[in-house]
Amino acid sequence: MWGALMTSIAPFITSFLREHLPQQRNLSNNTCDSYAYAFQLLFSFTSEKIKVPPCEITLEQIDAPLVFSFLQHLEVDRNNSPSSRNVRLAAIKSFMRYVQYRVPSALDQVQAILAIPIKKTDSRLINYLTVAEMQAILDAPDPSQRDGIRDRAMFHLAFATGLRVSELVGLRMDDVSLQPTPTILIHGKGRKERQLPLWADTAKALRAWLSIRGEAAVPELFLNARGNHLSRSGFEYILTKHVTAAAKNRPSLNNKKVSPHVLRHTCAMNTLQATKDLRKVSLWLGHASLQTTEIYLRADPTEKLEVLEATVHPNLRRGHFRPPDKLIASLRPPKLCAATERSETARHGP
């Protein structure tokens, strides 16, 4: 324990989220929201585990064993990936570094939590859609319905520009310019802005939505059924619904887990195959470095085929079989010796 008096965690987490992150560190709203969600999960878990309301949780109760239990809960009970687990741990560590300067008696406990290692993640190939699968999703919304016009515009925009879901739902009306050249201004991750031109079909779908959007109390481009800005979960629900409908005409979609980020991956693969330039893909997606974009090279089979075709195969030097030395042969395991004899019998005959 850090002392005889128990220290309420509420004022520290409030100042951390409302002052330290947005004002002192100047982090984006999306990052602040991600940190807040991590603590929402942590406090809900802690409340259930120690049987106290979240508002009564103390700093002393957030110790290393509890954090370990929370991380295990994320992976086992919530079925989170190691990457998601690491994101939650990063938020907790950031808070603990903030706490150690304000509660010196917590130093030992803080160091124990900071020592919890990040979990190694698998480097898997990214999931993306074929052109036919993406077209089936674009065609799924009903263009005679208001929601269908909105959904078609969102899908066209997500595919053509490779927007993150937070960037898509965060687009504002004044971020769209249709004259003289259709473009959108994207407020990306890490406060990086980029401006992208739009395909003719994308601009057409966007104009159709703007013609019926009407006035709203919020500045965001895409609205939900209540006239408020669309949330990330709302877009995910809409996408899942239309993917299910599209799978009736394109059954291969049943074998793929289509998330908003898969649309981003699909845009990236489409751009890479069209330009053959990884740097352009990186700029288009708003990546901080080319190293992040290299995942698409590993997933693109055409890149590997070109390397294979360009490779000159060396001529193998012909040689003659030389039986192994008797001493070396005697040291080999019996199974290996038997296999060698069978191989030589097949090669030279009995």
Residue pairs with C-beta under 8 A, 6 or more apart in sequence:
1 60
2 59
2 60
2 103
2 105
2 106
2 108
2 109
3 60
3 105
6 58
6 59
6 60
7 58
7 59
7 60
7 103
7 106
8 56
8 57
8 58
8 59
9 57
9 58
9 59
9 61
9 62
10 55
10 57
12 59
12 95
12 98
12 99
12 102
12 103
13 39
13 95
16 95
16 98
17 32
17 35
17 36
17 39
20 98
21 27
21 31
21 32
21 35
22 29
22 32
26 191
28 189
28 190
28 191
30 166
30 170
30 189
34 87
34 91
35 91
35 94
35 95
38 87
38 88
38 91
38 92
39 91
39 92
39 95
41 70
41 74
41 78
41 88
42 62
42 67
42 70
42 88
42 92
43 54
43 57
44 54
45 69
45 70
45 73
46 54
46 57
46 61
46 62
46 66
46 70
47 53
47 54
47 57
49 66
49 69
50 57
50 61
59 99
59 103
59 106
59 109
60 109
62 92
62 113
63 109
63 112
63 113
64 109
64 112
64 113
64 115
64 116
67 89
67 92
67 113
67 116
68 116
70 88
71 85
71 88
71 89
71 116
74 80
74 84
74 85
74 88
75 81
75 82
75 85
80 88
81 121
82 119
82 120
82 121
82 122
83 121
85 119
86 118
86 119
86 121
89 116
89 118
90 118
92 113
93 113
93 114
93 116
96 110
96 113
96 114
97 110
97 114
99 106
99 110
100 106
100 107
100 110
125 295
125 298
125 299
126 265
126 269
126 295
126 296
126 299
127 256
127 257
127 262
127 265
128 262
128 265
128 266
128 268
128 269
128 299
129 137
129 253
129 256
129 258
129 262
129 263
129 266
130 252
131 270
132 250
133 246
133 250
133 252
133 253
133 256
134 159
134 263
134 266
136 246
136 247
136 249
136 250
136 253
137 155
137 239
137 242
137 243
137 246
137 253
137 258
138 152
138 155
138 156
138 159
139 246
139 249
140 151
140 242
140 243
140 245
140 246
141 147
141 148
141 149
141 150
141 151
141 152
141 155
141 242
142 148
143 149
143 152
143 208
146 212
147 225
149 205
149 208
149 209
149 212
150 209
150 213
150 222
150 223
151 238
151 242
152 205
152 208
152 209
153 205
153 206
153 208
153 209
153 222
154 168
154 222
154 235
154 238
155 239
155 242
155 263
156 199
156 201
156 202
156 205
156 206
157 163
157 168
157 171
157 184
157 198
157 202
157 205
157 206
158 165
158 168
158 260
158 263
158 264
158 267
159 263
159 266
159 267
159 270
160 198
160 199
160 201
160 202
160 267
161 184
161 186
161 196
161 198
161 202
161 267
161 284
162 263
162 264
162 267
162 268
162 271
162 284
162 285
163 171
163 186
163 264
164 188
164 189
164 260
164 261
164 264
165 232
165 235
165 236
165 260
165 261
166 189
166 232
167 186
167 187
167 188
167 189
168 222
168 235
168 260
169 220
169 222
169 229
169 230
169 231
169 232
169 234
169 235
170 187
170 220
171 184
171 186
171 220
171 221
171 222
172 219
172 220
172 221
173 219
173 220
173 221
174 219
175 184
175 185
175 186
175 187
175 221
176 183
176 184
176 185
176 206
176 210
176 221
177 183
177 184
177 185
178 203
178 206
178 207
178 210
181 197
182 197
182 198
182 202
182 203
182 206
183 195
183 196
183 197
183 198
184 195
184 196
184 198
185 193
185 194
185 195
186 193
186 194
186 195
186 196
186 286
187 193
188 194
188 286
189 286
189 288
190 288
192 286
192 288
194 283
194 286
196 284
198 206
209 222
213 221
213 223
216 223
216 227
216 228
217 227
217 228
218 227
218 228
218 229
220 229
220 230
222 229
222 230
222 235
223 229
223 230
224 230
224 231
224 234
232 260
235 260
236 259
236 260
239 258
239 259
239 260
239 263
240 258
243 253
243 258
246 253
247 253
247 254
256 262
264 285
265 296
267 284
267 285
268 281
268 284
268 285
268 293
268 296
269 296
269 299
269 300
271 280
271 281
271 284
272 278
272 281
272 296
272 297
272 300
272 303
273 300
273 302
275 281
278 290
278 293
278 294
278 296
278 297
279 290
281 293
281 296
282 289
282 290
282 292
282 293
285 293
287 293
297 303
321 344
321 347
321 348
323 344
324 340
329 337
329 340
332 340
